[in-house]
Amino acid sequence: MRHPLLLAIVLSQTVLQAGAALTVSTDFESGSAKVLELDAKAQTIRISPAGNPERGMPNWWYLRLDGIDTNQPVILEVVALDVSTPTEGNAEGKSAPLNPGWTLPARATFSTNGTTWDQTLPGERDGKHCTYRITTTSSTLWLAWGPPFTPRDAMAFVEKMAKAHSFAKTFTLATSREGRSVPGLDICEGDKPLKERPAVWVIGRQHAWEVGGSWVTAGFAEWLAGDDEPAKWLRQNAEVVFVPLMDVDHVATGDGGKHARPQDHNRDWSDAPHWPEVAAAQKRISEFAKDGRMSVFLDVHNPSPGATSPSFYRDYPPYASPEASAREDVFLSIAKDVLGEIRIIDGKPPKPELLPVWRRISTPWVLEHGNPQTISFTAEIPWNIPTGMPDGYRVTGQKLGQTVEKYLRHESK
């Protein structure tokens, strides 16, 4: 039997060894972190995003820690990169420094199992640095800019929905340039002929870092498959298509996606798209429009760090027909009633010379290639607030679904 003093020394050494074994990993989908400093004894980790600026603005970060000493907090310091990205809507190749606010959320996201997520307390911001402190009872911890939703998550989500509901069908929108599947979900219930059903398209994550787009889209689909009478009416009278994650390649590799070269997904809606998933979406939407069924298109994004309420980009004549503009008024009035405070942003090109760039954005493209009944919005859902988490995003998705249902009921009268 060991002497108690000797046993205490051995246990003390074990604890020190556990702390010294603290490791950082990013070898998983969406993982991204460049370790600048690791102090195992103080359990302090200093990182920057590891995204390639050529693959979008490098503001996304996501890592796993193993070997945590649960007797002391984890201290994570995130340092925003000194890089420049193209200015919004730029047609001349100009760039500007990346605002650190895109990289430094007020609260970081953490998980002890990589599946369910919570927020840290507010971080301590100092210029381009932000420090987050996390107390945990787990020796393993996932830390991220926001609640991850990976290509595998997207596939698992649509398959789970189809398995649970006979009226929900999965489909593959496209195979990406790097060989990944882009999963979709089609919800349509009952015997009403398709030709008599308005079509609704909801897409998320044209910009890889904007993870809220996937969670909101999922929340809409979950509500639509539920037992609420408005949800039943919508799926029995319309066809609703969901693509929760468009930019699968940049999400998978932990890159930002926005401002990716040669252009990001939401500047790729041209006559010859670079991204196969954009071309596939255009083809299917055009088929709906040819049949006169394309009704509502929603492209779900996350906005700038300071946004606190949902925003809708809308188009006016001459960029939208008077008929489409009148229908937009109805939709936005309903959205305000359902969502509460919303911000309506003028979606026209900021300068006449930027019209070619503007026309390659998803929502103007859908308006231009739709039928007379088509309306189209970019919906920006805040992320840098306490509700910028899966449950909060899902609630917003439900409310978008309720807005679409009320709008289509109005249109059917």
N, C-alpha and C positions, 0 to 999 in steps of 0.2 A: 504493500500500500504506500502511495506517495505521501510525503510529508505535506501538510496543508500549505506551507509557504512555497514549496516547490510547485505544487499544483496551481497556486495563484499566479506564479511567474509564468507558467506554461499558458494559462488562460489569457493572461495579459498579452503575451506574445502572439497568441492566436488572433486576438482582436486587432492588434497592430498589423498583422499580416493580411487580415481581411480588408482593412483600410487601404493598405498598400496595393491590394489587388484590384482596386477600383478601375474599371475599364469603360471606355466609350465605344459604342458600335453604331454604324450607320449602314450595315450591309443587308438592308431590307428595302422593300418598296417604299419610295418617297423619302428614304433616309438622306439627310444632308447636313453635315457639320464639319467644319475644319477646326480641329482642336488647336487653340493658341497656347493654352496653359492648362495643366492638370496638377493640382495639389491634392494628393490622396489623403494626407493627414488632415488638412483643413476641409476636405471634401468640397473643394471649389473647382469648378470647371469653367474655362473661358473659351468661347467659340465664336466663329463667324459662319454665316451660310457658306456652303461649298458649291453652290450652283454655278454653272458656266454662263456668263453674261450673254454669250451667243445663243443660249437656249432660254433666254428670258431674264427679266430683272431678278437678281439674286437676293431675294428677301425671305425665302422659305427655309426653315431649319427644322430638323427632326432627328432625334438621337435616342439611344438607349444606354442607361448606366447599369452596370452590374457590379456586385461587391460592395454595396452601400452599407455603411455603418449606421444602423437605425438609431443609434444613441445621439446622433448629431444631425443637424439639418444639411441638406444638399444646397449648395450655393451655385447658381448658374449665372454667369455673366455673358451676355450676348453683345457682340460688337458689330455694328452695321458696316458694310464694306464701303470703301471710297471708290465708287464706280460711277460711270455716266451711262444713261440709257436714252434712247430717242425720246424727244419731246412728243407729247400726245398729239396725234393727228398730223405729225410732221411730214411734209412732202419733199423736204430739202435735205434730209439726212442729218439735221442738227440734233444735238444731244444736250442733256443737262445732268448735274449730279443727282444721284438717287437719294431722295429724302430719307433719313434714317427712320422716320416714323413708320414706313412701310415694313421695316424689319423688326421693330421693337413694339410688340403689342403691350397694352397697359397691363395685361395679365397673360402669363404663359399658360399652356395646357399641359396636363400631366396625367399619367395612367400607371397603374401597378400591374396591368395585364395586357396592355396594348390594344384593348377593345373598348372599355368604358373610360370616359374622360372627365376630368374636372379641371377647374381653373386655380391657379395660384392666387395668393394675395397680390394686390398691385405691386408691380416691380418698382425699383428705384431708378429713375431715369437720370442720366447725366450726359447730355449731348448725344453722341452716337453710341453710348453704352447704356445697357439696362441690366440690373441685377435682380434675379428672382430667387427667393428662398422657399424651400419645400421641406416640410417635415413628413416623414413617411415611416411606416412599419414594415415596408417591403425592402428586400435587398436588391431588387430590380425596379427600375423606374424608366418609363418612356417620357420624354419631354419634347414638346413641339410648339411651333408658332401658333397653331390652331389645331382643332380636332381632325386628324388625318382621315381621308376617305380615298383609298387607293384603287387602282384598277381591279385588284382581287375583291375589294369590298363592293365595287360596282357590279361585278359578275355575280357575287354571292347574293347581293340584294335582289337583282332581277330574277335570279333563279328561285330564291325563297318566295318572292311574290307570286311567281307562276305556279309554284308547287302548292301554295296555299289557296289560290283562287283560279278557278277554271276559266274565268273571263280575262285573265292576264296572260299574255304570251310574250316570251322572250324573242329577240332577234339580234342579229349582229349587224350593226350599221355599216361597219367597214373593218378592214384590217389596216392598222396604222403603217406608217413608213418603216417603223422598226419591228413590225411583225406582231403587234399586240391587237387583240380583239377589242372593238368598241361596242359594249353591250347596250341594248335598248329594251324597252318594255312597252307593249301595246295593250291598252285596256279598253275593252269594248264588250258590253254585255247585251244579250237579248237577240231577238230576230229582226230588229229594224234593219232594213237594207243599208249598206254602207253609203250608197249614193245619196241617201237622205240624211246622213249624219254630218254635221260640221266637224272638221278636224282641228285638233288642238295639238301644238307641238311645244314641249318644254325641254330646254336643254340647259345643262350646267357645265361649268369648268372649261369654257373656251380659253380662259387664262388659268394655268395649272395651279398657281398658288391660291386662287380664290376658292378655298375649300367649301365655303358656305354654299356655293352654287349646287354642289352635290347633295348636301344635307337638306336644303330647301326642296330640291327636286324630289328627293326621296320622301320627304314629308307630304308633299302634294300627292304622290302616288299612294302612300299608305292611307291617307284620308280617303282618296277616291275608291279604294278597295274596301272601305269600312261600311258600317251599317247606318250612317247618317242618311236621312231621306234625300238631302240635296246631292250627296255623293252617288247614291243609287240612280237618281234622275240623270246626272251627268253621264255616267258610264252607260246608261241605257239609251241615251239619245245622242251621244257624240262618240267620236273615237279620239282617244287621248294617247299621244306618243311621248315617251320620256327617254331622254339620253342623259343620264346623270353625270357622265364624265366624258367630255369630248376630247380633251388633249391628253390621251392616255400615255403617250411617250414621255412628255415632260413631267407629268405627275409621277410616273414610275421611277424616274431617275432623280427626283428631288430638285428639279429645276423650276424656275418661276413661270416660264411660258409667255408671259406678257412681254411684248417687244422682242420675241424670239426672231431669229433670222431664218429664212428671208422675210417673213412676216408672221405675226402671231395669228392664231385661228380666227380671231375676230376682225382681222384685216385681210382675210383670205377669201372672202365671198365674191370672187371674180368669175369671169368666164372660163378661167383655167386655174382652179385652186391648186395650191401646193400640197395641201393636206388631204389625204383620201377621205377622211371622215367628213370634212366640209363638203367635198364633191358629192358624197353619198347622201348627206342631208339635203343638199340642193336638189338632187334628183328626186328624192321622195316627196319633198315639199312641192316641187314643180308638178308632180303627178297629181297630188291633191288639188293644186290650183287648176290644173287642166280639167278636172272633174267639177270645178266650182265649189270645192268643199273646204279650202284652206281658210280657217276662221281666225284663230288666235295663235300667235307665236310669242313665246316668252323666253328670253335668253337671260339666265340668272347669273349675276356677278356679285362680287364684293367691291365696295367703293373705297374711297380714300380713308385714312385712319380717323379723321375727325367726324365722319358721318354718324348720325345717331338715329335717323329714321329712314325707312325705305324710300328709294328714289326710282322714278320711271322716266326714261328718255322717250320723248314723243316727237313725232314729226308733223309739220304743218304744211299746207300748200305753199309753194308748188311741189314740195318733196313728198307730200301725201295728198291724195285727191280730197276734194271737199267731203265726199261721202265717207272716206276712211277717217278723216279728221273728226267728223261728227260722231262716228262710232267710237273713236278714241275718247271723246268727251264722256260718253256714257260709261265706258269701262273704267275710266279714272275716277268718275264720281262714285261708282260702286266700290272701287278699291279704297277710296278715302273712308267710306262708311264702314268697310270691313276691317281695314288695317289701322284705321286711326290716322295719325299724322303721316302724311307722305309728302315728298318733294317731287315736283314735276320739272324736269329739265328740258330745255329746248334742244332737240336732237339734230338741228340743222348743222351743216358744216360751218365751222367758225369763220372761215375765209372762203371766198369763191374759188381760189386756186386749190383748195383742199377737197373740192367736190369729188375728184377721182378716188382719193383715199376714203372719204366718207361713204361712197357707194360700194366699197368693199367690206363694209360692216354688215353683220348679219341682219339687223332689223330693217335698214333701208333696202337691202337686197330682197328680203321677203316681201316687203310692201311693193317693190317694183315688179316682182315676178309672181305676185299673188293674183287672186281674183278680186272682184269689186268688194266682197265682204271681208277681206283680210285686214286685220289690224296686227300690229307688231310692236313689241316693247322690249327694251333692255331694262331689267329690274335689278337694281343695286341694293343688296341687303347688308346692313351694317355688321361689322365683325368685331370692332374694337370696343365692345360693350359687354356687360355680364351675360346677356342673352345670346352672344355670338358663340353658341355651343350647340351640340346636336339637338337637345330638346327645344331650345329657343328657335333654332332654324326650322325644325319640324313644324312648330306652331305657325311660323310664317308661311311654310309650304301649304299647310291646311288652309290658311286664310287666302292664299292665292287661288287654291282650288275653289273655295267658296265664292271668290270674286268671279272666276270664270263661269261657274254655274249660274250665278245671278245674272251675269251678262248674257249668256246664251238663252236663258229663260226669257229675258227681256227681248232678245232678238227674235225669238220664236213666236212672239205674240202677233 
